[in-house]
Amino acid sequence: MKQLQGRKLLAAEITEAEKALAAGKKKALVQVLDKGYCQRCGSSFSWELFQLPDGRGYCPYCLTLGRVMAGDFLYLFPVHTGENKNVPVHYPHPLSTEQARLSAWVVQRVQKAGDSLLWAVTGAGKTEMVFQGLAEVLAKGQKVAWVSPRVDVCLEIAPRLKRSFPTIQQTVLHGKSSESYQGEQLVVCTTHQLLRFHEAFHLLVIDEVDAFPFTSEIFLQQGAHLAVAKKGHTLLLTATPTTREFTALRQGKLSYEVLTSRFHGQPLPVPQFLWLNNWRQKLLQKMPTRLKKILATQRWLIFCPEIRWLQQAAKFFAAAFPTKKVVSIYANDPQRHEKVVALRLGEYDFIFTTTILERGVTLENIHVLVLGSNQKIFTKEVLIQIAGRVGRSKDYPTGFVYWVHDGVTRSMVQAKREIQQLNRLAQEKGLLLAPKEEEEK
C-alpha cells in the first residue's frame, strides 16, 4: 500500500492487515536505568518525570503526533524505488552564471551520502538552484522531501515545485493540512511531519534550516536524520547559518558553497537606523512627521516585537493613514493563511506582523519597517531575514529598510555589517550589475 511506504507508525495508527506489510517493528520506548529513549523522535527523557498514573513512561517531545508509551511498538514500512524516468524541469527564469555553477554543485553533492550546506543571501534564488539536483534523484524513482520548520515556507514552496515538476506526484503535509500522504514521490512538509518517516528519503532538503523551532529542538533534528535513507543526502538551505552550521564547517563535517548576490544582480538593501525615543508611546500618540513622510507612499511590511502591541499599532496607523488598507497577521491568527494569499495579490498597503513573516513569504514591490528593532526578539539572523524581504523581484529589485529604535543593539550593528560585507564580496566578485550602494556613515 503506497500510503505506508517509508512510514514509521504506532500500532494504533494502522490495521492488523497493514501490520503484516511492515518490514519489521521495534519498541517505541526503551528504558535504560532512569532514562527513556523514544525511537520515533530519537529523544531521551527522565523516566521518573514523564510517567502515566499506571507507571508507564511516555515521550514528552513528540506528543503532538500522538502519545508514545512504554509497551507500544513502531512498525517500519519499506520504500519501493520506482523505475528510471525522464523528469522535465520548468524554470521560472533562466539561471544566472552563479546559479548555474551552484546548481551543478548541488547535482554533484546529492548523489553522495552525507550532508551539504547551500548558503545563499536572501532572494538569491536558492530554490531554483536545487531543481536539477532534485530532478536527478526523482529520475531514479527515489523519494524526495522538501521540508521547513515554518508552515509558511512550505506553503510558499509547494506551488513552485508543482509548476516546475508537473509530472511528479506531490503532497503537502503540516498540522492543519487537508492532504494525507499516499506514497507520493515528492513530499513537502514541516519538520514535525518527518517524525512519522523512517529512512524514506534519498534526498532531504531542509529549507530555512536556521528557523525556529528546528534550531532549538533536538528531537526535530534527530527526526530529520532518521527520515533519510542510509545512503541518502541532506541538503541544508539558509541565508543565515547558525553557530551549529559554522561549527560543522570549521570541523570539516559539512560540504558547502556560498552565493553572495541575488539573481537579478542588485545589491542587498542596507537598513537605515531611525531613532525614536520611547517609540512605543510616541507611535500611539502622534505620528512623527519624518515617519509619516516615509510611509506616505509604497507598500510596507511592518514588524512588531509583541503580539499585544501589534493590534494597537495597526489601529493607530490606520487612523493616521485613512486611505491605506491595513491588516495584521500573527502565528495563531485564524485567518493567517487567507491573509497571506491576499498579501501576494497586493491587497494591503500596511501589513503589520510579528517575526512569523520574517521568511517564507515573497511579496513584490514591498518595503520594510521594524518597530523596536532593539528588542531582544530581533536577533542578528532575524533582522537579516527581515531586511531580505525587500527587493526580491527582478521587476522590483530595490527598496527601503528602516529600523525604528530607541537604542542601537549589537544585533542591529552586526546585521547591518553582515549585509554590507555580503554586498562588498558580491561587488569584488563582479556579481553586481549596479554600483555598490553607498554605506551610511
Stockholm file with secondary structure:
# STOCKHOLM 1.0

chainA/1-441         MKQLQGRKLLAAEITEAEKALAAGKKKALVQVLDKGYCQRCGSSFSWELFQLPDGRGYCPYCLTLGRVMAGDFLYLFPVHTGENKNVPVHYPHPLSTEQARLSAWVVQRVQKAGDSLLWAVTGAGKTEMVFQGLAEVLAKGQKVAWVSPRVDVCLEIAPRLKRSFPTIQQTVLHGKSSESYQGEQLVVCTTHQLLRFHEAFHLLVIDEVDAFPFTSEIFLQQGAHLAVAKKGHTLLLTATPTTREFTALRQGKLSYEVLTSRFHGQPLPVPQFLWLNNWRQKLLQKMPTRLKKILATQRWLIFCPEIRWLQQAAKFFAAAFPTKKVVSIYANDPQRHEKVVALRLGEYDFIFTTTILERGVTLENIHVLVLGSNQKIFTKEVLIQIAGRVGRSKDYPTGFVYWVHDGVTRSMVQAKREIQQLNRLAQEKGLLLAPKEEEEK
#=GR chainA/1-441 SS CGGGTTBEEEGGGSCHHHHTTCSEEEESEEEETTEEEETTTCCEEETTTSBCTTSCBBCSSSGGGCCCBTTCEEEECCCCCCCCCCCCCCCSSCCCHHHHHHHHHHHHHHTSSEEEEEEECTTSCHHHHHHHHHHHHHHTTCCEEEEESCHHHHHHHHHHHHHHCTTSCEEEECTTCSCCCCSCSEEEEEGGGGGGBSSCEEEEEEETTTSTTTTTCHHHHHHHHHHEEEEEEEEEEESSCCHHHHHHHHTTCSEEEEECSCTTCCCCCCCEEEECTTHHHHTTTCCCHHHHHHHTSSCEEEECSCHHHHHHHHHHHHHHSTTSCEEEECTTCTTHHHHHHHHHTTCCSEEEECGGGSSSCCCSSCEEEEETTTSTTCCHHHHHHHHTTSSCSSSSCCCCEEEEESSCCHHHHHHHHHHHHHHHHHHHTTCCSSCCCCCCC
#=GC SS_cons         CGGGTTBEEEGGGSCHHHHTTCSEEEESEEEETTEEEETTTCCEEETTTSBCTTSCBBCSSSGGGCCCBTTCEEEECCCCCCCCCCCCCCCSSCCCHHHHHHHHHHHHHHTSSEEEEEEECTTSCHHHHHHHHHHHHHHTTCCEEEEESCHHHHHHHHHHHHHHCTTSCEEEECTTCSCCCCSCSEEEEEGGGGGGBSSCEEEEEEETTTSTTTTTCHHHHHHHHHHEEEEEEEEEEESSCCHHHHHHHHTTCSEEEEECSCTTCCCCCCCEEEECTTHHHHTTTCCCHHHHHHHTSSCEEEECSCHHHHHHHHHHHHHHSTTSCEEEECTTCTTHHHHHHHHHTTCCSEEEECGGGSSSCCCSSCEEEEETTTSTTCCHHHHHHHHTTSSCSSSSCCCCEEEEESSCCHHHHHHHHHHHHHHHHHHHTTCCSSCCCCCCC
//
